[in-house]
């Protein structure tokens, strides 16, 4: 038995997911790598499973990944984001194996599960850093309401669905525009293919250092997405006479925004350590995940790409 240990984070909503997680656990265990499993709020489905019930179980907290080598996610993007929360707490690498639908955040697909586990066992992987966002909410009197972080995006959302949120967008301490809107999305390049994309934002390649700002259903002549410097501080102020709002990070971490409050978003101090298993490009991932039509593509002239022989 080695000192190596892996935290498995499964999506337990489907039987097939449980069986894939059990397969991964048995492969790791057979290689002498200790396994622990993150439990949902109701752990019954794991406790009663003939394989997964044998391994230590942990709730969603920093201690769940204390001392492990990496966090291994078996599920879709929602499961990955929750697992990244734990990996980020402990500055650990996180690897996603897609058992969901689109699974844009996953590195590998379920039909290559055994190969992915073999690569983990051999420690045959590399790690790249993905940009994050640090978030601070200040109350009407500039008192601290709370802090948080995001891998994908911060979504400022109006709580009054019968009206609009009156808010002012600010970049680097200067006002840009005031909107009546449903909210505002502030995204990393990694999150540009998620909520921000659905709201009309552009796709940003993850190698790009930038912050994406997308007004959400704004009633304004100028309400286009903005791509700003990664060193910028993006702020959104709500008017004191508007409705309350909420800031939602990655779809599940929340901070309240009372009327007259302010949210400040900047590049995160700690990135997410993203496990890569192959050399496939983001372009290939984009085409595959969105099923983009590429029929008729011939590609660049090899002679122009590599240089003519003898030159």
C-alpha positions as CSV (number, residue, x, y, z in Angstrom):
1,X,0.0,0.0,0.0
2,X,1.3,3.4,-1.0
3,X,0.7,6.8,0.7
4,X,-1.2,7.9,-2.4
5,X,-4.9,8.7,-2.0
6,X,-7.6,10.0,-4.4
7,X,-11.0,11.7,-3.6
8,X,-13.8,10.5,-5.9
9,X,-16.6,12.9,-6.5
10,X,-19.5,11.2,-8.3
11,X,-22.8,12.3,-9.6
12,X,-25.1,9.8,-7.9
13,X,-28.3,10.6,-9.7
14,X,-28.0,7.7,-12.2
15,X,-27.2,4.1,-11.7
16,X,-24.7,4.1,-14.5
17,X,-22.7,6.9,-12.8
18,X,-22.5,4.8,-9.6
19,X,-21.2,1.8,-11.5
20,X,-18.6,3.9,-13.3
21,X,-17.5,5.4,-10.0
22,X,-17.3,1.9,-8.5
23,X,-15.1,0.7,-11.4
24,X,-12.8,3.7,-10.9
25,X,-12.6,2.9,-7.1
26,X,-11.7,-0.7,-7.7
27,X,-9.0,0.1,-10.3
28,X,-7.4,2.6,-7.9
29,X,-7.7,0.3,-5.0
30,X,-6.2,-2.6,-6.9
31,X,-3.2,-0.4,-7.7
32,X,-2.6,0.3,-4.0
33,X,-4.1,3.8,-4.1
34,X,-6.4,4.6,-1.2
35,X,-9.9,5.9,-2.1
36,X,-12.3,8.2,-0.4
37,X,-15.7,9.3,-1.7
38,X,-17.6,12.5,-1.4
39,X,-21.1,12.0,-0.3
40,X,-24.3,13.9,-1.3
41,X,-26.6,15.3,1.4
42,X,-28.2,11.9,1.6
43,X,-25.5,9.3,1.7
44,X,-27.8,6.3,1.5
45,X,-27.1,5.4,-2.1
46,X,-23.4,5.2,-1.3
47,X,-23.7,3.4,2.0
48,X,-25.9,0.7,0.4
49,X,-23.7,0.3,-2.7
50,X,-21.8,-3.1,-2.5
51,X,-18.5,-1.5,-3.7
52,X,-18.6,2.2,-2.8
53,X,-19.9,1.4,0.6
54,X,-16.5,0.0,1.6
55,X,-14.6,3.2,1.2
56,X,-14.4,6.2,3.6
57,X,-17.0,8.9,2.9
58,X,-16.7,12.6,3.5
59,X,-19.1,15.5,3.3
60,X,-18.4,18.6,1.2
61,X,-15.7,20.4,3.2
62,X,-12.0,21.1,3.0
63,X,-11.2,18.0,5.1
64,X,-12.7,15.8,2.4
65,X,-9.5,16.3,0.3
66,X,-7.0,16.8,3.1
67,X,-3.8,14.8,2.1
68,X,-5.1,13.4,-1.2
69,X,-3.2,13.5,-4.5
70,X,-6.0,14.7,-6.7
71,X,-9.8,15.1,-6.9
72,X,-11.4,12.9,-9.5
73,X,-14.8,13.9,-10.8
74,X,-17.3,11.5,-12.4
75,X,-20.2,13.4,-13.7
76,X,-21.2,16.5,-15.6
77,X,-20.3,20.2,-15.3
78,X,-22.3,20.8,-12.2
79,X,-20.5,18.0,-10.4
80,X,-17.2,19.3,-11.7
81,X,-17.8,22.8,-10.3
82,X,-18.7,21.4,-6.8
83,X,-15.6,19.2,-6.9
84,X,-13.4,22.2,-8.0
85,X,-14.7,24.0,-4.9
86,X,-13.0,21.4,-2.7
87,X,-9.9,21.2,-4.9
88,X,-9.6,25.0,-4.8
89,X,-9.8,25.0,-0.9
90,X,-6.8,22.6,-0.8
91,X,-4.9,23.8,-3.9
92,X,-5.2,20.3,-5.4
93,X,-5.4,19.2,-9.1
94,X,-8.9,18.2,-10.3
95,X,-9.7,15.8,-13.2
96,X,-13.1,15.4,-14.7
97,X,-14.5,12.4,-16.5
98,X,-17.7,13.2,-18.3
99,X,-20.7,11.1,-17.4
100,X,-23.2,13.9,-18.2
101,X,-24.4,15.5,-21.4
102,X,-22.2,18.3,-22.8
103,X,-19.6,18.1,-20.0
104,X,-17.5,21.0,-21.3
105,X,-15.3,21.0,-18.1
106,X,-14.4,17.3,-18.2
107,X,-11.1,16.3,-19.6
108,X,-12.1,12.7,-20.6
109,X,-15.2,10.8,-21.7
110,X,-16.8,7.8,-19.9
111,X,-15.9,5.4,-22.7
112,X,-12.2,6.0,-21.9
113,X,-12.6,5.6,-18.1
114,X,-10.1,2.7,-17.7
115,X,-7.4,4.5,-19.7
116,X,-7.9,7.7,-17.6
117,X,-7.6,5.8,-14.4
118,X,-4.4,4.0,-15.7
119,X,-2.9,7.5,-16.4
120,X,-3.7,8.6,-12.9
121,X,-2.2,5.4,-11.5
122,X,1.0,6.0,-13.5
123,X,0.9,9.8,-12.7
124,X,1.0,10.3,-16.4
125,X,-0.7,13.7,-16.6
126,X,0.1,17.3,-16.6
127,X,-1.4,20.3,-14.8
128,X,-2.4,23.7,-16.1
129,X,-3.7,26.6,-14.1
130,X,-7.1,28.0,-14.9
131,X,-8.0,31.6,-14.0
132,X,-10.5,32.2,-11.2
133,X,-12.3,35.3,-9.9
134,X,-12.3,36.7,-6.3
135,X,-15.6,38.3,-5.3
136,X,-16.4,40.8,-2.6
137,X,-19.9,42.2,-1.8
138,X,-20.2,45.4,0.1
139,X,-23.4,46.7,1.7
140,X,-25.0,50.1,1.3
141,X,-22.7,51.6,4.0
142,X,-19.6,49.9,2.5
143,X,-19.8,47.2,5.2
144,X,-18.5,43.7,4.2
145,X,-21.4,41.4,3.3
146,X,-19.1,38.5,2.3
147,X,-16.4,37.1,0.0
148,X,-16.3,34.2,-2.4
149,X,-14.6,32.9,-5.6
150,X,-15.7,31.5,-9.0
151,X,-14.2,29.3,-11.6
152,X,-16.9,29.9,-14.3
153,X,-18.7,33.0,-13.5
154,X,-20.3,35.4,-11.0
155,X,-24.0,36.0,-11.8
156,X,-25.6,39.0,-10.3
157,X,-29.4,38.3,-10.4
158,X,-32.4,40.3,-9.7
159,X,-34.7,38.8,-7.0
160,X,-37.8,40.7,-8.1
161,X,-39.0,38.9,-11.2
162,X,-41.7,41.5,-11.8
163,X,-39.2,44.3,-12.4
164,X,-35.7,45.1,-13.4
165,X,-32.5,45.6,-11.4
166,X,-31.2,49.1,-11.7
167,X,-27.4,48.8,-11.7
168,X,-24.3,50.6,-12.8
169,X,-21.3,48.8,-14.3
170,X,-17.9,50.0,-13.3
171,X,-14.4,49.1,-14.6
172,X,-11.2,50.2,-12.9
173,X,-13.0,52.7,-10.7
174,X,-14.8,54.4,-13.6
175,X,-18.5,54.1,-14.5
176,X,-19.3,52.5,-17.9
177,X,-23.1,52.5,-18.1
178,X,-26.3,52.2,-16.0
179,X,-28.8,49.4,-17.0
180,X,-32.2,48.3,-16.1
181,X,-31.5,44.6,-16.4
182,X,-32.2,41.1,-15.2
183,X,-28.6,41.0,-13.9
184,X,-24.9,40.9,-14.9
185,X,-22.5,38.1,-15.7
186,X,-18.8,38.4,-15.0
187,X,-17.0,35.4,-16.3
188,X,-13.5,33.8,-16.8
189,X,-12.5,32.4,-20.1
190,X,-13.3,28.9,-18.8
191,X,-16.8,30.1,-18.0
192,X,-17.3,31.8,-21.4
193,X,-18.9,28.6,-22.8
194,X,-21.4,28.4,-19.9
195,X,-24.0,30.9,-18.7
196,X,-22.2,33.9,-20.3
197,X,-22.4,32.2,-23.7
198,X,-26.1,31.5,-23.3
199,X,-26.6,35.3,-22.5
200,X,-24.9,36.3,-25.8
201,X,-21.3,36.5,-24.8
202,X,-18.3,35.4,-26.9
203,X,-16.3,32.2,-26.5
204,X,-12.9,32.9,-25.0
205,X,-10.0,30.4,-25.4
206,X,-9.0,29.4,-21.9
207,X,-5.3,30.3,-22.5
208,X,-6.5,33.9,-22.7
209,X,-6.1,36.0,-19.6
210,X,-9.2,38.3,-19.5
211,X,-12.4,39.0,-17.7
212,X,-15.7,38.8,-19.6
213,X,-18.7,41.1,-18.7
214,X,-22.1,40.3,-20.1
215,X,-25.2,42.4,-19.2
216,X,-28.1,40.0,-18.9
217,X,-31.3,41.2,-20.8
218,X,-30.4,44.9,-20.3
219,X,-32.8,47.6,-21.4
220,X,-30.1,49.9,-22.9
221,X,-28.7,51.1,-26.2
222,X,-25.2,50.0,-25.2
223,X,-25.5,46.5,-23.6
224,X,-22.8,44.6,-25.5
225,X,-20.4,42.1,-23.9
226,X,-17.1,43.5,-22.8
227,X,-13.7,41.8,-22.6
228,X,-11.5,43.6,-20.1
229,X,-8.0,43.2,-18.8
230,X,-7.3,40.4,-16.3
231,X,-5.8,43.1,-14.0
232,X,-9.0,45.1,-14.0
233,X,-11.5,45.4,-11.1
234,X,-15.1,45.0,-12.3
235,X,-17.8,46.3,-10.1
236,X,-21.6,46.4,-10.2
237,X,-23.5,48.9,-8.0
238,X,-27.2,48.5,-7.4
239,X,-29.3,51.6,-6.9
240,X,-30.6,52.1,-3.3
241,X,-34.2,52.2,-4.6
242,X,-34.0,49.1,-6.7
243,X,-34.9,45.5,-5.6
244,X,-32.6,43.2,-3.8
245,X,-30.3,40.9,-5.8
246,X,-28.1,37.9,-5.2
247,X,-24.6,37.1,-6.5
248,X,-24.3,33.4,-7.4
249,X,-20.8,31.9,-8.0
250,X,-20.6,28.8,-10.3
251,X,-24.3,28.2,-9.8
252,X,-24.3,27.3,-6.1
253,X,-22.3,29.6,-3.9
254,X,-24.4,32.7,-3.0
255,X,-23.9,36.1,-1.4
256,X,-26.9,38.4,-0.8
257,X,-26.9,41.9,-2.4
258,X,-29.3,44.3,-0.7
259,X,-30.5,47.4,-2.5
260,X,-27.6,49.9,-2.7
261,X,-24.9,47.3,-2.4
262,X,-21.8,46.8,-4.5
263,X,-20.0,43.8,-5.8
264,X,-16.3,43.9,-6.8
265,X,-14.7,41.2,-9.0
266,X,-11.1,40.7,-9.8
267,X,-8.7,38.0,-10.9
268,X,-8.5,35.3,-8.3
269,X,-5.3,34.9,-6.2
270,X,-5.5,31.1,-6.5
271,X,-6.1,29.4,-9.8
272,X,-7.8,26.0,-10.2
273,X,-5.2,23.3,-11.0
274,X,-6.6,21.5,-14.0
275,X,-5.5,18.0,-14.9
276,X,-4.8,17.4,-18.6
277,X,-4.4,13.9,-20.1
278,X,-3.9,14.7,-23.8
279,X,-2.8,17.4,-26.2
280,X,-6.2,18.0,-27.8
281,X,-6.8,21.7,-28.5
282,X,-9.7,23.8,-27.2
283,X,-10.8,24.2,-30.8
284,X,-11.3,20.5,-31.1
285,X,-13.2,20.4,-27.8
286,X,-15.4,23.3,-29.0
287,X,-16.3,21.6,-32.2
288,X,-17.0,18.3,-30.5
289,X,-19.0,19.6,-27.6
290,X,-21.2,22.0,-29.7
291,X,-21.3,19.6,-32.6
292,X,-20.2,22.4,-35.0
293,X,-20.3,21.6,-38.7
294,X,-16.8,21.4,-40.2
295,X,-17.6,19.4,-43.4
296,X,-15.5,20.6,-46.3
297,X,-12.5,21.7,-44.3
298,X,-9.3,21.0,-46.1
299,X,-6.8,22.5,-43.6
300,X,-3.7,24.6,-44.2
301,X,-1.1,23.8,-46.8
302,X,1.5,21.7,-45.1
303,X,4.2,23.4,-47.1
304,X,3.2,26.8,-45.8
305,X,2.7,25.5,-42.3
306,X,6.1,23.8,-42.0
307,X,8.1,25.7,-44.6
308,X,9.1,24.4,-48.0
309,X,11.9,21.8,-48.1
310,X,15.3,23.2,-48.5
311,X,14.4,26.8,-47.5
